[in-house]
Amino acid sequence: MGPNGAGPDRRPVPLGSRRPRLPARRPRAGAPGPGPVPSGERVPSGLRTTAGYTWRLALLGLAAYLVVGVLALLELPVVALFLALVLTSVLRPLVDLLARATPRALAVLLTFLCTLLVVGGVLALVGTTIADEWGRLGDELRGGLGRIDRWLTGSPFHLRPGTVTDLRSKIGDFVSAHRSALLSTALSGAGRIVELVTGLALAVFCSVFFLHSGDRMWSWAQRQLPARSRSGWDRAGRAAWRTFAGYTRGVLIVAASNAVLVGIALAILGVPLVMPLMVLEFAATLVPLIGSPIALAVAAVVALAARGPVVALLVLALIVVIGQIEGHLLHPLVLSWSVRIHPVAIAVSVAGGAVLAGVLGAVVAVPVVSVAWAVLGELRSRGAPDRPGREAP
């Protein structure tokens, strides 16, 4: 009411003040209530949530299946690009060091020349070792087969005499009977070798440009994105590269350490072909969890044929020792700062990669999962302040 009680107050409300909120009206008795609940609202909330996650996961699974199918069709360029990234991550520190005193193009050239000399020297040493020990190894293997045969004919196996020594004649008969099939297999293998050389050349070509102008390539890729999303994707890309480079360098350090330990142990035990078995151990360790035991199993077979069952059992014990050192010392010490995924996730990733793409899938599974996890973590923390990242490829 106004001040004189004549009617409601019509004066304007001062700016910034609020009128009192009127109480909500109650429905009158007999008034119709809300309509019937739609049938969709009768579905339990848990079932609706499960259905929502189900179709989203189905779409993600279909997308992953299509991506794997496309990558399988483009196997050669994909593998070459992966090798180029591996070479870049390994050689980048040396290139950056040399680039402080020389032009970057010269630093890249010197780095590749040094790498070629090291790899060629190791391969030449392996070939020389095999050539020098081949004659003695043949005699030792023939004598070892006889010892294995005599060992298997005794207790507790009691096999027929000549079971192992007859194996050579059986292999010869098999080769004679399947000569044409083996020849075609060898020719197809030669085609694979040509593909391997082509992919390696493509990997080196891409790696040269990644090492020389990787930062400029990354900046150009960022400029193709919308301005509002560049910061987040820049942090995600740097986190992915940091994880990939850390894993690659770390696993090479672990592989080299395993190879040195295996070489020292085999040399002490007097097992022949130490250098080739060290190279095999180095290459096999690149497959997590299963690579090193397989390589040491091959070394145990060589020790069994050349040195007898006692030395072979010692080599088998070496599998356990190397596995403990690798799992409890090398991996936590070298890889913990770059790869933070559970061992169960590593095992499942290796198994899934092997099922999808064989040995190649087992090799690339762990770095792919690690990079994906790092990118997801960085994108989830997009709202956090930017952190200084490391180098991009």
Protein Blocks (a to p, Z undefined) as FASTA:
>chain_A
ZZkopaccfbdcdehiacdddddddddehiacdddddfklmpcfklmmmmmmmmmmmmmm
mmmmmmmmmmmmmmmmmmmmmmmmmmmmmmmmmmmmmmmmmcfklmmmmmmmmmmmmmmm
mmmmmmmmmmmmmmmmmmmmmmmmmmmmmmmmmcfklpaehklmmmmmmmmmmmmmmmmm
mmmmmmmmmmmmmmmmmmmmmmmmmmmmmmmmmmmmmmmmmmmpcfklmmmmmmmmmmmm
mmmmmmmmmmmmmmmmmmmmmmmmmmmnopahklmmmmmmmmmmmpghjlmmmmmmmmmm
mmmmmnojklmmmmmmmmmmmmmmmmmmmmmmmmmmmmccdfklmmmmmmmmmmmnojml
mmmmmmmmmmmmmmmmmmmmmmpccddddddZZ
